[in-house]
Amino acid sequence: MTQLFFILLISGLMLVGAEVFVPGGILGAIGGIALFGASITAFAIFPPIAAAYITGGIILMVGVIIGVWIKFFPKTWIGKQMTVTEDLHDSKGTEDHLFELLGQQGVTMSQLHPAGYAEIAGRRIDVITQGEMIDRDVAIHVVEVEGNRVVVAQVEA
């Protein structure tokens, strides 16, 4: 039973630590369950007061480990690779010069169902229709530009 306690304790701590590298919450949740199981097992094999101290120690240990991790991990080589260290104040969420395409004509490079690609002004642009399907190699014109969304319609012959 003592082996089960140590297995649950060590695996729980390792799984909580592995959560940083495999995001999604699954490993952290399993690690938390393993640590909870270690606490329950402690009450089965140790006197109640000792088990209470062990449970408090587990909670304190997890808190200290998380605090140390938050304080020192971003300064390590791996931490620098996994975190954004530059100022993104000047970054843009939209592509420049798309508004210049408004009213211009082009040709579809793929079938638009209703989204696809078109060549407009010599550039390959991700476009969307107003709901209709347009075949490949069909003349289109830009009817709306909103952010990165370029809406096109088929040119009527």
Sequence and secondary structure as in RCSB ss.txt:
>XXXX:A:sequence
MTQLFFILLISGLMLVGAEVFVPGGILGAIGGIALFGASITAFAIFPPIAAAYITGGIILMVGVIIGVWIKFFPK
TWIGKQMTVTEDLHDSKGTEDHLFELLGQQGVTMSQLHPAGYAEIAGRRIDVITQGEMIDRDVAIHVVEVEGNRV
VVAQVEA
>XXXX:A:secstr
 HHHHHHHHHHHHHHHHHTTTS SSHHHHHHHHHHHHHHHHHHHHS HHHHHHHHHHHHHHHHHHHHHHHHHGGG
SHHHHHHS  S  TT  SS TT GGGTT EEEESS BSSEEEEEETTEEEEEEESS  B TT EEEEEEEETTEE
EEEE   
